[in-house]
C-alpha cells in the first residue's frame, strides 16, 4: 500500500463574492431532494428538507448530509443513534415544501413506517437510507453528518424530485 503525503493546509484567501452571489452559484448545481427524519428522545418524529446529501463510500456503505448549527433539530439529530434519509419522488413536492418551512406542523397526515432506531420512513419515497449516526463534523455554520447505512430500499421506476436555481423539477431524458 502506498502512503500519500498531504502538504500542510494553507489559509484560504478571503472570498471575492457576497453571500448572495455564493448562494446563486450553488443554486446552479441541480440536486436531489431529501427529507431527513429521526425520533426525538421523547418519541416524537422530526424531519427537515435537505439537498445536502451525497454518497461517501461503498465499503462500508456511508452517506453524508449537513444541517445548520442554528437548526432547532440539531440536538436531536446529534445525539440520536439513527436517522433516515428519504429521497423524494417527483410527486412529493408538497411534502418537500412542508418540511422546509420552519415552525410548520410537518407530520399531520404524513404516512410513515418506523425503520432502524425508529427513524420515520416516508411512504412513497423514491429511496430510503436507514443510517446509524456514525460521525459528525463541525464545519463553518453547518454540521456534517456521516451515516453508516444499515438498510436501503428504492422504488424502481420512480421519478426523482430535483432542485435547481430555487425551483423544483423532475428528470427529463436527454
C-alpha positions as CSV (number, residue, x, y, z in Angstrom):
1,X,0.0,0.0,0.0
2,X,1.4,3.4,-1.0
3,X,1.3,6.2,1.5
4,X,0.1,9.6,0.2
5,X,1.7,12.6,1.9
6,X,-0.5,15.6,2.3
7,X,1.0,19.0,2.4
8,X,0.1,21.1,5.4
9,X,-3.1,23.2,5.0
10,X,-2.7,26.8,4.0
11,X,-5.1,29.5,5.0
12,X,-7.8,30.3,2.3
13,X,-7.9,33.7,0.8
14,X,-11.0,35.8,1.7
15,X,-13.9,35.4,-0.7
16,X,-14.2,37.9,-3.6
17,X,-18.0,37.4,-3.7
18,X,-21.1,38.1,-1.4
19,X,-23.1,35.5,0.4
20,X,-25.9,36.2,-2.2
21,X,-23.6,35.5,-5.1
22,X,-22.3,32.3,-3.4
23,X,-25.9,31.1,-2.9
24,X,-26.8,31.9,-6.6
25,X,-23.7,30.0,-7.8
26,X,-24.6,27.0,-5.6
27,X,-28.1,27.1,-7.0
28,X,-26.7,26.2,-10.4
29,X,-25.9,22.7,-9.1
30,X,-29.0,20.5,-9.5
31,X,-29.6,18.2,-6.6
32,X,-32.0,15.6,-5.5
33,X,-34.3,16.5,-2.6
34,X,-34.4,14.5,0.6
35,X,-36.3,14.7,3.9
36,X,-34.0,13.5,6.8
37,X,-36.0,12.1,9.7
38,X,-35.4,10.8,13.2
39,X,-37.2,10.4,16.5
40,X,-36.5,12.7,19.5
41,X,-35.6,11.2,22.8
42,X,-39.3,11.7,23.9
43,X,-40.5,9.7,20.9
44,X,-41.7,12.5,18.6
45,X,-40.8,12.4,14.8
46,X,-38.7,15.2,13.5
47,X,-37.7,15.9,9.9
48,X,-36.4,18.5,7.5
49,X,-35.9,19.0,3.8
50,X,-32.3,18.8,2.8
51,X,-30.5,18.8,-0.6
52,X,-27.1,18.4,1.0
53,X,-26.9,14.6,0.6
54,X,-24.2,12.6,-1.0
55,X,-22.6,9.2,-1.1
56,X,-19.3,8.7,0.7
57,X,-18.2,5.1,0.5
58,X,-19.5,1.7,-0.8
59,X,-17.4,-0.3,1.8
60,X,-18.6,0.4,4.4
61,X,-21.8,1.9,3.0
62,X,-21.6,5.6,4.1
63,X,-23.6,8.7,3.1
64,X,-23.5,12.3,4.3
65,X,-25.7,15.3,4.7
66,X,-25.4,18.6,6.6
67,X,-27.5,20.7,8.9
68,X,-27.2,24.3,10.0
69,X,-25.9,24.8,13.5
70,X,-28.9,27.1,14.1
71,X,-31.4,24.4,13.4
72,X,-33.7,23.6,16.3
73,X,-33.5,19.9,15.5
74,X,-29.7,19.8,15.8
75,X,-29.6,18.4,19.3
76,X,-31.9,15.5,18.4
77,X,-30.0,14.6,15.2
78,X,-26.6,15.0,17.0
79,X,-27.5,12.7,19.9
80,X,-29.8,10.1,18.3
81,X,-28.5,6.7,17.3
82,X,-30.3,6.6,13.9
83,X,-31.9,8.7,11.2
84,X,-33.3,8.1,7.8
85,X,-32.7,9.8,4.5
86,X,-35.8,9.7,2.4
87,X,-35.1,10.5,-1.3
88,X,-38.2,12.2,-2.6
89,X,-40.1,11.2,-5.7
90,X,-41.4,13.9,-8.2
91,X,-44.9,13.6,-6.7
92,X,-43.7,14.6,-3.2
93,X,-43.0,18.3,-4.0
94,X,-45.7,19.5,-1.4
95,X,-44.0,17.3,1.2
96,X,-40.6,18.9,0.4
97,X,-42.1,22.3,0.8
98,X,-43.9,21.5,4.1
99,X,-40.7,20.1,5.7
100,X,-38.7,23.1,4.5
101,X,-40.8,25.7,6.4
102,X,-39.7,26.5,10.0
103,X,-42.4,26.1,12.6
104,X,-44.8,24.3,10.3
105,X,-46.8,21.3,11.6
106,X,-44.9,18.9,9.4
107,X,-46.3,15.5,10.4
108,X,-50.1,16.0,10.2
109,X,-51.4,13.3,7.8
110,X,-47.9,12.1,6.8
111,X,-47.8,8.3,6.3
112,X,-44.7,6.6,7.5
113,X,-43.4,3.4,9.0
114,X,-40.6,3.1,11.5
115,X,-37.2,1.9,10.5
116,X,-33.9,1.3,12.3
117,X,-33.8,3.2,15.6
118,X,-37.5,4.1,14.9
119,X,-36.5,6.7,12.2
120,X,-39.5,7.5,10.1
121,X,-39.6,6.1,6.6
122,X,-41.8,8.3,4.4
123,X,-44.4,6.5,2.3
124,X,-43.9,6.9,-1.4
125,X,-40.2,7.9,-1.3
126,X,-38.1,7.0,-4.3
127,X,-35.5,5.6,-2.0
128,X,-34.7,5.4,1.7
129,X,-31.4,5.0,3.6
130,X,-31.6,3.9,7.2
131,X,-28.5,5.1,8.9
132,X,-26.6,4.6,12.1
133,X,-25.4,8.1,13.2
134,X,-21.7,7.3,12.8
135,X,-19.9,10.7,13.0
136,X,-20.4,14.4,12.9
137,X,-18.0,17.2,11.8
138,X,-18.5,20.9,12.5
139,X,-17.5,23.0,9.5
140,X,-18.4,26.6,9.1
141,X,-22.0,27.3,10.0
142,X,-23.1,23.6,9.5
143,X,-22.6,20.2,11.0
144,X,-21.8,17.4,8.5
145,X,-23.4,14.0,9.5
146,X,-21.9,10.8,8.2
147,X,-24.3,7.9,8.4
148,X,-23.5,4.2,8.1
149,X,-26.3,2.7,6.0
150,X,-27.8,-0.3,7.7
151,X,-30.7,-0.8,5.2
152,X,-31.8,0.8,2.0
153,X,-34.8,0.5,-0.3
154,X,-35.8,2.0,-3.6
155,X,-38.9,2.2,-5.8
156,X,-38.0,1.0,-9.3
157,X,-39.1,3.5,-11.9
158,X,-39.8,6.3,-9.5
159,X,-39.1,9.8,-11.0
160,X,-36.9,11.9,-8.6
161,X,-37.7,15.3,-7.3
162,X,-34.9,17.7,-8.2
163,X,-34.0,21.2,-7.1
164,X,-32.2,23.8,-9.2
165,X,-32.0,27.6,-9.1
166,X,-34.6,27.9,-6.4
167,X,-37.2,25.7,-8.2
168,X,-38.3,22.1,-8.2
169,X,-38.0,19.9,-11.3
170,X,-38.2,16.3,-12.3
171,X,-36.0,14.4,-14.7
172,X,-36.2,14.6,-18.4
173,X,-34.2,12.1,-20.5
174,X,-31.7,13.7,-23.0
